[in-house]
Amino acid sequence: MAQDGLATGPGAEQPPLPARHRHDRLAVWRLAVDSAGRLPDPGTQVLTHRVLGRAQVVRGHHREAIEALNESLALSKRQDDPAQQAQAHYTPASIWPDGRRVPDHARRALHLCQGLDQPIAEADARDAVGWCAARVGEYDTARGHCQAALALFENQQDVDGRAQTLDSLGYIDHHSGRHHDAIRHHRQAVGLYRDRDRDRDDA
């Protein structure tokens, strides 16, 4: 599972930065939250709280992160915005893959995404649900969700999504005794990441 996703959302919102820049990023998003609170646009308020939560996690401020993410979810619920709610539920699943409440957040994100015409968001949520199932040994359930996610990513030609889900499938295969499949899936994931990085270097 990607550590940043609905990959249409959190991953795109906040690409990795060198450690020396993380404090600056946190300060910027605190200012963004404060500024968004003065705007009549609730969507911006939801987004800034969500990304602030992610920035807090990077700095190790987990209590503050939970507060920001909970505020993002509460704002999205008040606006009755299923897409924003899905993002708000997915974000904890992407940054705390072993958290106690993560499976519930992942399932809620998937339920909301299934009512939207956003196949990549649904694929990310399916990968998250599959990952959570794999972490507790429910490998058949995990494989089914991740295979469905992979099909969606392939249909959308989403390279990062394909790679992250192949990595999830490799994990599932390894821990369920399918070692040849695990090697195949991990090699496919590595190949996709290498192709992506080469294309970026060429650009």
NORBELMO-V13051 format. One record per run of one state. SS is the DSSP state (a for helix, b for strand, c for the rest). FROM is the first residue (numbers start at 1). TO is the last residue. If there is no record, write none. Layout:
ss->{SS & SS}
from->{FROM & FROM}
to->{TO & TO}
//
This chain:
ss->{c & a & c & a & c & a & c & a & c & a & c & a & c & a & c & a & c & a & c & a & c}
from->{1 & 10 & 14 & 19 & 37 & 42 & 59 & 62 & 79 & 82 & 96 & 102 & 114 & 119 & 136 & 139 & 156 & 159 & 176 & 179 & 203}
to->{9 & 13 & 18 & 36 & 41 & 58 & 61 & 78 & 81 & 95 & 101 & 113 & 118 & 135 & 138 & 155 & 158 & 175 & 178 & 202 & 203}
//
